[in-house]
Amino acid sequence: MGSEQPSPLRASFWLTDQEKGYVLMVCAIFLVGIVARYFYLKNEMPEVYTPTGIEEMENNDE
């Protein structure tokens, strides 16, 4: 099994230890960014929605 020639598709997914480290660092940075965004949005206080022009509307009691 070790002497068989791998298919080009299978061989293209083999990574060196250094490449595995780079992929792991990129994934870790991505994960930290997603978690930070989640906590930022969770703790953000929403503003009260006031549509523009609401003061100019008349109260028509019909």
PQR file of N, CA, C, O and H, with PARSE charges and radii, in Angstrom:
ATOM      1  N   MET A   1       0.832  -1.184   0.000 -0.4000 1.5000
ATOM      2  CA  MET A   1       0.000   0.000   0.000 -0.0000 2.0000
ATOM      3  C   MET A   1       0.876   1.246   0.000  0.5500 1.7000
ATOM      4  O   MET A   1       0.496   2.259  -0.588 -0.5500 1.4000
ATOM      5  N   GLY A   2       2.038   1.195   0.645 -0.4000 1.5000
ATOM      6  CA  GLY A   2       2.914   2.353   0.697 -0.0000 2.0000
ATOM      7  C   GLY A   2       3.592   2.636  -0.628  0.5500 1.7000
ATOM      8  O   GLY A   2       4.012   3.768  -0.868 -0.5500 1.4000
ATOM      9  H   GLY A   2       2.346   0.373   1.122  0.4000 1.0000
ATOM     10  N   SER A   3       3.715   1.623  -1.511 -0.4000 1.5000
ATOM     11  CA  SER A   3       4.399   1.824  -2.778 -0.0000 2.0000
ATOM     12  C   SER A   3       3.466   2.291  -3.892  0.5500 1.7000
ATOM     13  O   SER A   3       3.923   2.623  -4.986 -0.5500 1.4000
ATOM     14  H   SER A   3       3.374   0.703  -1.316  0.4000 1.0000
ATOM     15  N   GLU A   4       2.170   2.318  -3.623 -0.4000 1.5000
ATOM     16  CA  GLU A   4       1.223   2.756  -4.638 -0.0000 2.0000
ATOM     17  C   GLU A   4       1.342   4.252  -4.878  0.5500 1.7000
ATOM     18  O   GLU A   4       1.641   5.019  -3.964 -0.5500 1.4000
ATOM     19  H   GLU A   4       1.798   2.049  -2.735  0.4000 1.0000
ATOM     20  N   GLN A   5       1.110   4.644  -6.090 -0.4000 1.5000
ATOM     21  CA  GLN A   5       1.137   6.058  -6.456 -0.0000 2.0000
ATOM     22  C   GLN A   5      -0.221   6.674  -6.081  0.5500 1.7000
ATOM     23  O   GLN A   5      -1.256   6.169  -6.514 -0.5500 1.4000
ATOM     24  H   GLN A   5       0.867   4.020  -6.833  0.4000 1.0000
ATOM     25  N   PRO A   6      -0.237   7.748  -5.290 -0.5600 1.5000
ATOM     26  CA  PRO A   6      -1.521   8.338  -4.912  0.2800 2.0000
ATOM     27  C   PRO A   6      -2.136   9.086  -6.097  0.5500 1.7000
ATOM     28  O   PRO A   6      -1.434   9.541  -7.000 -0.5500 1.4000
ATOM     29  N   SER A   7      -3.434   9.197  -6.066 -0.4000 1.5000
ATOM     30  CA  SER A   7      -4.104   9.961  -7.119 -0.0000 2.0000
ATOM     31  C   SER A   7      -3.772  11.444  -6.938  0.5500 1.7000
ATOM     32  O   SER A   7      -3.465  11.875  -5.827 -0.5500 1.4000
ATOM     33  H   SER A   7      -4.004   8.827  -5.333  0.4000 1.0000
ATOM     34  N   PRO A   8      -3.829  12.213  -8.000 -0.5600 1.5000
ATOM     35  CA  PRO A   8      -3.513  13.649  -7.870  0.2800 2.0000
ATOM     36  C   PRO A   8      -4.428  14.376  -6.887  0.5500 1.7000
ATOM     37  O   PRO A   8      -4.000  15.308  -6.206 -0.5500 1.4000
ATOM     38  N   LEU A   9      -5.683  13.950  -6.817 -0.4000 1.5000
ATOM     39  CA  LEU A   9      -6.601  14.585  -5.885 -0.0000 2.0000
ATOM     40  C   LEU A   9      -6.199  14.300  -4.443  0.5500 1.7000
ATOM     41  O   LEU A   9      -6.193  15.206  -3.609 -0.5500 1.4000
ATOM     42  H   LEU A   9      -6.031  13.193  -7.370  0.4000 1.0000
ATOM     43  N   ARG A  10      -5.868  13.067  -4.149 -0.4000 1.5000
ATOM     44  CA  ARG A  10      -5.466  12.703  -2.791 -0.0000 2.0000
ATOM     45  C   ARG A  10      -4.129  13.357  -2.425  0.5500 1.7000
ATOM     46  O   ARG A  10      -3.957  13.815  -1.295 -0.5500 1.4000
ATOM     47  H   ARG A  10      -5.872  12.331  -4.825  0.4000 1.0000
ATOM     48  N   ALA A  11      -3.203  13.405  -3.346 -0.4000 1.5000
ATOM     49  CA  ALA A  11      -1.902  13.997  -3.074 -0.0000 2.0000
ATOM     50  C   ALA A  11      -2.001  15.507  -2.866  0.5500 1.7000
ATOM     51  O   ALA A  11      -1.170  16.087  -2.166 -0.5500 1.4000
ATOM     52  H   ALA A  11      -3.343  13.034  -4.264  0.4000 1.0000
ATOM     53  N   SER A  12      -2.998  16.147  -3.461 -0.4000 1.5000
ATOM     54  CA  SER A  12      -3.131  17.599  -3.311 -0.0000 2.0000
ATOM     55  C   SER A  12      -3.605  17.992  -1.920  0.5500 1.7000
ATOM     56  O   SER A  12      -3.482  19.155  -1.538 -0.5500 1.4000
ATOM     57  H   SER A  12      -3.673  15.676  -4.029  0.4000 1.0000
ATOM     58  N   PHE A  13      -4.142  17.051  -1.159 -0.4000 1.5000
ATOM     59  CA  PHE A  13      -4.593  17.355   0.198 -0.0000 2.0000
ATOM     60  C   PHE A  13      -3.546  17.031   1.259  0.5500 1.7000
ATOM     61  O   PHE A  13      -3.791  17.272   2.441 -0.5500 1.4000
ATOM     62  H   PHE A  13      -4.241  16.106  -1.469  0.4000 1.0000
ATOM     63  N   TRP A  14      -2.422  16.508   0.891 -0.4000 1.5000
ATOM     64  CA  TRP A  14      -1.369  16.251   1.858 -0.0000 2.0000
ATOM     65  C   TRP A  14      -0.697  17.564   2.204  0.5500 1.7000
ATOM     66  O   TRP A  14      -0.356  18.343   1.314 -0.5500 1.4000
ATOM     67  H   TRP A  14      -2.223  16.311  -0.070  0.4000 1.0000
ATOM     68  N   LEU A  15      -0.505  17.813   3.486 -0.4000 1.5000
ATOM     69  CA  LEU A  15       0.121  19.052   3.939 -0.0000 2.0000
ATOM     70  C   LEU A  15       1.346  18.734   4.776  0.5500 1.7000
ATOM     71  O   LEU A  15       1.398  17.709   5.455 -0.5500 1.4000
ATOM     72  H   LEU A  15      -0.782  17.179   4.208  0.4000 1.0000
ATOM     73  N   THR A  16       2.332  19.622   4.722 -0.4000 1.5000
ATOM     74  CA  THR A  16       3.487  19.486   5.599 -0.0000 2.0000
ATOM     75  C   THR A  16       3.089  19.969   6.991  0.5500 1.7000
ATOM     76  O   THR A  16       2.019  20.551   7.173 -0.5500 1.4000
ATOM     77  H   THR A  16       2.289  20.455   4.171  0.4000 1.0000
ATOM     78  N   ASP A  17       3.956  19.723   7.966 -0.4000 1.5000
ATOM     79  CA  ASP A  17       3.660  20.175   9.325 -0.0000 2.0000
ATOM     80  C   ASP A  17       3.568  21.699   9.393  0.5500 1.7000
ATOM     81  O   ASP A  17       2.745  22.238  10.132 -0.5500 1.4000
ATOM     82  H   ASP A  17       4.824  19.250   7.818  0.4000 1.0000
ATOM     83  N   GLN A  18       4.402  22.388   8.628 -0.4000 1.5000
ATOM     84  CA  GLN A  18       4.372  23.846   8.624 -0.0000 2.0000
ATOM     85  C   GLN A  18       3.053  24.350   8.018  0.5500 1.7000
ATOM     86  O   GLN A  18       2.461  25.297   8.536 -0.5500 1.4000
ATOM     87  H   GLN A  18       5.071  21.950   8.027  0.4000 1.0000
ATOM     88  N   GLU A  19       2.597  23.736   6.946 -0.4000 1.5000
ATOM     89  CA  GLU A  19       1.330  24.128   6.330 -0.0000 2.0000
ATOM     90  C   GLU A  19       0.147  23.840   7.254  0.5500 1.7000
ATOM     91  O   GLU A  19      -0.805  24.619   7.310 -0.5500 1.4000
ATOM     92  H   GLU A  19       3.078  22.967   6.525  0.4000 1.0000
ATOM     93  N   LYS A  20       0.208  22.718   7.980 -0.4000 1.5000
ATOM     94  CA  LYS A  20      -0.843  22.419   8.946 -0.0000 2.0000
ATOM     95  C   LYS A  20      -0.896  23.478  10.042  0.5500 1.7000
ATOM     96  O   LYS A  20      -1.978  23.847  10.499 -0.5500 1.4000
ATOM     97  H   LYS A  20       0.980  22.086   7.935  0.4000 1.0000
ATOM     98  N   GLY A  21       0.268  23.966  10.462 -0.4000 1.5000
ATOM     99  CA  GLY A  21       0.318  25.031  11.461 -0.0000 2.0000
ATOM    100  C   GLY A  21      -0.304  26.314  10.947  0.5500 1.7000
ATOM    101  O   GLY A  21      -1.026  26.988  11.681 -0.5500 1.4000
ATOM    102  H   GLY A  21       1.147  23.666  10.091  0.4000 1.0000
ATOM    103  N   TYR A  22      -0.033  26.663   9.688 -0.4000 1.5000
ATOM    104  CA  TYR A  22      -0.626  27.865   9.095 -0.0000 2.0000
ATOM    105  C   TYR A  22      -2.145  27.745   9.013  0.5500 1.7000
ATOM    106  O   TYR A  22      -2.863  28.693   9.332 -0.5500 1.4000
ATOM    107  H   TYR A  22       0.554  26.115   9.092  0.4000 1.0000
ATOM    108  N   VAL A  23      -2.625  26.602   8.593 -0.4000 1.5000
ATOM    109  CA  VAL A  23      -4.072  26.385   8.496 -0.0000 2.0000
ATOM    110  C   VAL A  23      -4.699  26.466   9.885  0.5500 1.7000
ATOM    111  O   VAL A  23      -5.773  27.044  10.047 -0.5500 1.4000
ATOM    112  H   VAL A  23      -2.042  25.832   8.334  0.4000 1.0000
ATOM    113  N   LEU A  24      -4.039  25.893  10.882 -0.4000 1.5000
ATOM    114  CA  LEU A  24      -4.547  25.942  12.249 -0.0000 2.0000
ATOM    115  C   LEU A  24      -4.587  27.375  12.769  0.5500 1.7000
ATOM    116  O   LEU A  24      -5.545  27.754  13.443 -0.5500 1.4000
ATOM    117  H   LEU A  24      -3.167  25.422  10.750  0.4000 1.0000
ATOM    118  N   MET A  25      -3.567  28.178  12.468 -0.4000 1.5000
ATOM    119  CA  MET A  25      -3.558  29.579  12.912 -0.0000 2.0000
ATOM    120  C   MET A  25      -4.666  30.381  12.248  0.5500 1.7000
ATOM    121  O   MET A  25      -5.327  31.184  12.906 -0.5500 1.4000
ATOM    122  H   MET A  25      -2.789  27.870  11.920  0.4000 1.0000
ATOM    123  N   VAL A  26      -4.875  30.176  10.966 -0.4000 1.5000
ATOM    124  CA  VAL A  26      -5.937  30.891  10.260 -0.0000 2.0000
ATOM    125  C   VAL A  26      -7.301  30.511  10.832  0.5500 1.7000
ATOM    126  O   VAL A  26      -8.151  31.380  11.027 -0.5500 1.4000
ATOM    127  H   VAL A  26      -4.338  29.523  10.431  0.4000 1.0000
ATOM    128  N   CYS A  27      -7.516  29.243  11.099 -0.4000 1.5000
ATOM    129  CA  CYS A  27      -8.783  28.799  11.681 -0.0000 2.0000
ATOM    130  C   CYS A  27      -8.974  29.366  13.089  0.5500 1.7000
ATOM    131  O   CYS A  27     -10.089  29.734  13.460 -0.5500 1.4000
ATOM    132  H   CYS A  27      -6.826  28.537  10.940  0.4000 1.0000
ATOM    133  N   ALA A  28      -7.900  29.438  13.871 -0.4000 1.5000
ATOM    134  CA  ALA A  28      -7.992  29.989  15.223 -0.0000 2.0000
ATOM    135  C   ALA A  28      -8.331  31.478  15.180  0.5500 1.7000
ATOM    136  O   ALA A  28      -9.158  31.946  15.962 -0.5500 1.4000
ATOM    137  H   ALA A  28      -6.995  29.139  13.569  0.4000 1.0000
ATOM    138  N   ILE A  29      -7.703  32.221  14.279 -0.4000 1.5000
ATOM    139  CA  ILE A  29      -7.996  33.656  14.148 -0.0000 2.0000
ATOM    140  C   ILE A  29      -9.450  33.850  13.724  0.5500 1.7000
ATOM    141  O   ILE A  29     -10.135  34.731  14.244 -0.5500 1.4000
ATOM    142  H   ILE A  29      -7.031  31.842  13.643  0.4000 1.0000
ATOM    143  N   PHE A  30      -9.919  33.040  12.791 -0.4000 1.5000
ATOM    144  CA  PHE A  30     -11.307  33.115  12.343 -0.0000 2.0000
ATOM    145  C   PHE A  30     -12.265  32.841  13.497  0.5500 1.7000
ATOM    146  O   PHE A  30     -13.253  33.555  13.668 -0.5500 1.4000
ATOM    147  H   PHE A  30      -9.362  32.325  12.369  0.4000 1.0000
ATOM    148  N   LEU A  31     -11.978  31.814  14.286 -0.4000 1.5000
ATOM    149  CA  LEU A  31     -12.839  31.450  15.403 -0.0000 2.0000
ATOM    150  C   LEU A  31     -12.867  32.543  16.462  0.5500 1.7000
ATOM    151  O   LEU A  31     -13.930  32.854  16.999 -0.5500 1.4000
ATOM    152  H   LEU A  31     -11.175  31.234  14.147  0.4000 1.0000
ATOM    153  N   VAL A  32     -11.719  33.127  16.769 -0.4000 1.5000
ATOM    154  CA  VAL A  32     -11.662  34.215  17.743 -0.0000 2.0000
ATOM    155  C   VAL A  32     -12.470  35.405  17.248  0.5500 1.7000
ATOM    156  O   VAL A  32     -13.163  36.050  18.035 -0.5500 1.4000
ATOM    157  H   VAL A  32     -10.855  32.874  16.333  0.4000 1.0000
ATOM    158  N   GLY A  33     -12.391  35.707  15.950 -0.4000 1.5000
ATOM    159  CA  GLY A  33     -13.156  36.808  15.389 -0.0000 2.0000
ATOM    160  C   GLY A  33     -14.657  36.577  15.471  0.5500 1.7000
ATOM    161  O   GLY A  33     -15.410  37.498  15.787 -0.5500 1.4000
ATOM    162  H   GLY A  33     -11.828  35.183  15.310  0.4000 1.0000
ATOM    163  N   ILE A  34     -15.094  35.368  15.192 -0.4000 1.5000
ATOM    164  CA  ILE A  34     -16.526  35.041  15.268 -0.0000 2.0000
ATOM    165  C   ILE A  34     -17.026  35.143  16.710  0.5500 1.7000
ATOM    166  O   ILE A  34     -18.106  35.684  16.949 -0.5500 1.4000
ATOM    167  H   ILE A  34     -14.483  34.620  14.935  0.4000 1.0000
ATOM    168  N   VAL A  35     -16.262  34.636  17.663 -0.4000 1.5000
ATOM    169  CA  VAL A  35     -16.662  34.693  19.069 -0.0000 2.0000
ATOM    170  C   VAL A  35     -16.686  36.143  19.549  0.5500 1.7000
ATOM    171  O   VAL A  35     -17.604  36.534  20.269 -0.5500 1.4000
ATOM    172  H   VAL A  35     -15.385  34.197  17.469  0.4000 1.0000
ATOM    173  N   ALA A  36     -15.699  36.940  19.163 -0.4000 1.5000
ATOM    174  CA  ALA A  36     -15.671  38.350  19.566 -0.0000 2.0000
ATOM    175  C   ALA A  36     -16.859  39.097  18.990  0.5500 1.7000
ATOM    176  O   ALA A  36     -17.468  39.911  19.685 -0.5500 1.4000
ATOM    177  H   ALA A  36     -14.954  36.622  18.578  0.4000 1.0000
ATOM    178  N   ARG A  37     -17.202  38.838  17.736 -0.4000 1.5000
ATOM    179  CA  ARG A  37     -18.364  39.504  17.126 -0.0000 2.0000
ATOM    180  C   ARG A  37     -19.650  39.098  17.825  0.5500 1.7000
ATOM    181  O   ARG A  37     -20.534  39.931  18.024 -0.5500 1.4000
ATOM    182  H   ARG A  37     -16.708  38.176  17.172  0.4000 1.0000
ATOM    183  N   TYR A  38     -19.767  37.831  18.200 -0.4000 1.5000
ATOM    184  CA  TYR A  38     -20.957  37.369  18.914 -0.0000 2.0000
ATOM    185  C   TYR A  38     -21.128  38.120  20.227  0.5500 1.7000
ATOM    186  O   TYR A  38     -22.217  38.612  20.520 -0.5500 1.4000
ATOM    187  H   TYR A  38     -19.049  37.154  18.039  0.4000 1.0000
ATOM    188  N   PHE A  39     -20.060  38.214  21.024 -0.4000 1.5000
ATOM    189  CA  PHE A  39     -20.160  38.892  22.309 -0.0000 2.0000
ATOM    190  C   PHE A  39     -20.374  40.395  22.134  0.5500 1.7000
ATOM    191  O   PHE A  39     -21.072  41.014  22.937 -0.5500 1.4000
ATOM    192  H   PHE A  39     -19.175  37.814  20.786  0.4000 1.0000
ATOM    193  N   TYR A  40     -19.790  40.984  21.105 -0.4000 1.5000
ATOM    194  CA  TYR A  40     -20.012  42.404  20.845 -0.0000 2.0000
ATOM    195  C   TYR A  40     -21.473  42.667  20.519  0.5500 1.7000
ATOM    196  O   TYR A  40     -22.073  43.585  21.077 -0.5500 1.4000
ATOM    197  H   TYR A  40     -19.223  40.481  20.452  0.4000 1.0000
ATOM    198  N   LEU A  41     -22.055  41.877  19.623 -0.4000 1.5000
ATOM    199  CA  LEU A  41     -23.447  42.075  19.254 -0.0000 2.0000
ATOM    200  C   LEU A  41     -24.400  41.722  20.392  0.5500 1.7000
ATOM    201  O   LEU A  41     -25.472  42.315  20.508 -0.5500 1.4000
ATOM    202  H   LEU A  41     -21.567  41.131  19.170  0.4000 1.0000
ATOM    203  N   LYS A  42     -24.022  40.771  21.221 -0.4000 1.5000
ATOM    204  CA  LYS A  42     -24.866  40.372  22.349 -0.0000 2.0000
ATOM    205  C   LYS A  42     -24.938  41.486  23.388  0.5500 1.7000
ATOM    206  O   LYS A  42     -25.989  41.693  23.993 -0.5500 1.4000
ATOM    207  H   LYS A  42     -23.151  40.289  21.127  0.4000 1.0000
ATOM    208  N   ASN A  43     -23.845  42.201  23.603 -0.4000 1.5000
ATOM    209  CA  ASN A  43     -23.785  43.234  24.629 -0.0000 2.0000
ATOM    210  C   ASN A  43     -24.116  44.628  24.109  0.5500 1.7000
ATOM    211  O   ASN A  43     -24.138  45.581  24.888 -0.5500 1.4000
ATOM    212  H   ASN A  43     -22.990  42.033  23.111  0.4000 1.0000
ATOM    213  N   GLU A  44     -24.370  44.769  22.824 -0.4000 1.5000
ATOM    214  CA  GLU A  44     -24.684  46.078  22.266 -0.0000 2.0000
ATOM    215  C   GLU A  44     -26.117  46.461  22.634  0.5500 1.7000
ATOM    216  O   GLU A  44     -27.039  45.656  22.501 -0.5500 1.4000
ATOM    217  H   GLU A  44     -24.352  43.995  22.191  0.4000 1.0000
ATOM    218  N   MET A  45     -26.288  47.693  23.095 -0.4000 1.5000
ATOM    219  CA  MET A  45     -27.608  48.175  23.460 -0.0000 2.0000
ATOM    220  C   MET A  45     -28.293  48.742  22.218  0.5500 1.7000
ATOM    221  O   MET A  45     -27.727  49.611  21.553 -0.5500 1.4000
ATOM    222  H   MET A  45     -25.538  48.346  23.202  0.4000 1.0000
ATOM    223  N   PRO A  46     -29.481  48.276  21.894 -0.5600 1.5000
ATOM    224  CA  PRO A  46     -30.166  48.780  20.698  0.2800 2.0000
ATOM    225  C   PRO A  46     -30.684  50.199  20.923  0.5500 1.7000
ATOM    226  O   PRO A  46     -31.079  50.556  22.033 -0.5500 1.4000
ATOM    227  N   GLU A  47     -30.678  50.996  19.869 -0.4000 1.5000
ATOM    228  CA  GLU A  47     -31.217  52.344  19.932 -0.0000 2.0000
ATOM    229  C   GLU A  47     -32.731  52.281  19.742  0.5500 1.7000
ATOM    230  O   GLU A  47     -33.258  51.383  19.085 -0.5500 1.4000
ATOM    231  H   GLU A  47     -30.358  50.706  18.967  0.4000 1.0000
ATOM    232  N   VAL A  48     -33.410  53.256  20.332 -0.4000 1.5000
ATOM    233  CA  VAL A  48     -34.854  53.327  20.182 -0.0000 2.0000
ATOM    234  C   VAL A  48     -35.161  53.796  18.771  0.5500 1.7000
ATOM    235  O   VAL A  48     -34.603  54.792  18.310 -0.5500 1.4000
ATOM    236  H   VAL A  48     -32.982  53.986  20.866  0.4000 1.0000
ATOM    237  N   TYR A  49     -36.033  53.091  18.089 -0.4000 1.5000
ATOM    238  CA  TYR A  49     -36.373  53.419  16.709 -0.0000 2.0000
ATOM    239  C   TYR A  49     -37.412  54.529  16.697  0.5500 1.7000
ATOM    240  O   TYR A  49     -38.508  54.378  17.237 -0.5500 1.4000
ATOM    241  H   TYR A  49     -36.486  52.282  18.463  0.4000 1.0000
ATOM    242  N   THR A  50     -37.057  55.637  16.077 -0.4000 1.5000
ATOM    243  CA  THR A  50     -38.011  56.722  15.882 -0.0000 2.0000
ATOM    244  C   THR A  50     -37.979  57.080  14.402  0.5500 1.7000
ATOM    245  O   THR A  50     -36.988  57.630  13.921 -0.5500 1.4000
ATOM    246  H   THR A  50     -36.167  55.760  15.638  0.4000 1.0000
ATOM    247  N   PRO A  51     -39.041  56.777  13.680 -0.5600 1.5000
ATOM    248  CA  PRO A  51     -39.061  57.071  12.252  0.2800 2.0000
ATOM    249  C   PRO A  51     -39.001  58.580  12.008  0.5500 1.7000
ATOM    250  O   PRO A  51     -39.529  59.369  12.792 -0.5500 1.4000
ATOM    251  N   THR A  52     -38.354  58.964  10.916 -0.4000 1.5000
ATOM    252  CA  THR A  52     -38.269  60.381  10.594 -0.0000 2.0000
ATOM    253  C   THR A  52     -39.627  60.896  10.161  0.5500 1.7000
ATOM    254  O   THR A  52     -40.376  60.202   9.473 -0.5500 1.4000
ATOM    255  H   THR A  52     -37.925  58.323  10.279  0.4000 1.0000
ATOM    256  N   GLY A  53     -39.939  62.118  10.568 -0.4000 1.5000
ATOM    257  CA  GLY A  53     -41.192  62.740  10.200 -0.0000 2.0000
ATOM    258  C   GLY A  53     -42.349  62.379  11.102  0.5500 1.7000
ATOM    259  O   GLY A  53     -43.480  62.763  10.804 -0.5500 1.4000
ATOM    260  H   GLY A  53     -39.331  62.681  11.127  0.4000 1.0000
ATOM    261  N   ILE A  54     -42.129  61.662  12.190 -0.4000 1.5000
ATOM    262  CA  ILE A  54     -43.229  61.256  13.066 -0.0000 2.0000
ATOM    263  C   ILE A  54     -43.799  62.461  13.808  0.5500 1.7000
ATOM    264  O   ILE A  54     -44.974  62.471  14.173 -0.5500 1.4000
ATOM    265  H   ILE A  54     -41.210  61.351  12.432  0.4000 1.0000
ATOM    266  N   GLU A  55     -42.952  63.491  14.033 -0.4000 1.5000
ATOM    267  CA  GLU A  55     -43.421  64.681  14.745 -0.0000 2.0000
ATOM    268  C   GLU A  55     -44.394  65.489  13.892  0.5500 1.7000
ATOM    269  O   GLU A  55     -45.229  66.219  14.426 -0.5500 1.4000
ATOM    270  H   GLU A  55     -41.997  63.483  13.736  0.4000 1.0000
ATOM    271  N   GLU A  56     -44.293  65.364  12.578 -0.4000 1.5000
ATOM    272  CA  GLU A  56     -45.104  66.163  11.677 -0.0000 2.0000
ATOM    273  C   GLU A  56     -46.474  65.546  11.410  0.5500 1.7000
ATOM    274  O   GLU A  56     -47.329  66.197  10.810 -0.5500 1.4000
ATOM    275  H   GLU A  56     -43.615  64.771  12.144  0.4000 1.0000
ATOM    276  N   MET A  57     -46.694  64.343  11.829 -0.4000 1.5000
ATOM    277  CA  MET A  57     -47.983  63.686  11.595 -0.0000 2.0000
ATOM    278  C   MET A  57     -49.039  64.264  12.524  0.5500 1.7000
ATOM    279  O   MET A  57     -48.763  64.564  13.685 -0.5500 1.4000
ATOM    280  H   MET A  57     -45.999  63.814  12.316  0.4000 1.0000
ATOM    281  N   GLU A  58     -50.243  64.418  12.006 -0.4000 1.5000
ATOM    282  CA  GLU A  58     -51.340  64.931  12.807 -0.0000 2.0000
ATOM    283  C   GLU A  58     -52.120  63.772  13.382  0.5500 1.7000
ATOM    284  O   GLU A  58     -52.163  62.686  12.803 -0.5500 1.4000
ATOM    285  H   GLU A  58     -50.467  64.175  11.062  0.4000 1.0000
ATOM    286  N   ASN A  59     -52.728  64.007  14.514 -0.4000 1.5000
ATOM    287  CA  ASN A  59     -53.549  62.988  15.135 -0.0000 2.0000
ATOM    288  C   ASN A  59     -54.981  63.169  14.651  0.5500 1.7000
ATOM    289  O   ASN A  59     -55.687  64.058  15.127 -0.5500 1.4000
ATOM    290  H   ASN A  59     -52.693  64.889  14.984  0.4000 1.0000
ATOM    291  N   ASN A  60     -55.412  62.349  13.724 -0.4000 1.5000
ATOM    292  CA  ASN A  60     -56.757  62.429  13.162 -0.0000 2.0000
ATOM    293  C   ASN A  60     -57.655  61.405  13.852  0.5500 1.7000
ATOM    294  O   ASN A  60     -57.614  60.215  13.538 -0.5500 1.4000
ATOM    295  H   ASN A  60     -54.839  61.626  13.337  0.4000 1.0000
ATOM    296  N   ASP A  61     -58.460  61.880  14.786 -0.4000 1.5000
ATOM    297  CA  ASP A  61     -59.412  60.986  15.457 -0.0000 2.0000
ATOM    298  C   ASP A  61     -60.693  60.963  14.653  0.5500 1.7000
ATOM    299  O   ASP A  61     -61.463  61.924  14.676 -0.5500 1.4000
ATOM    300  H   ASP A  61     -58.494  62.847  15.041  0.4000 1.0000
ATOM    301  N   GLU A  62     -60.922  59.899  13.958 -0.4000 1.5000
ATOM    302  CA  GLU A  62     -62.116  59.797  13.127 -0.0000 2.0000
ATOM    303  C   GLU A  62     -63.115  58.889  13.744  0.5500 1.7000
ATOM    304  O   GLU A  62     -64.190  58.680  13.182 -0.5500 1.4000
ATOM    305  H   GLU A  62     -60.298  59.119  13.939  0.4000 1.0000
TER
END
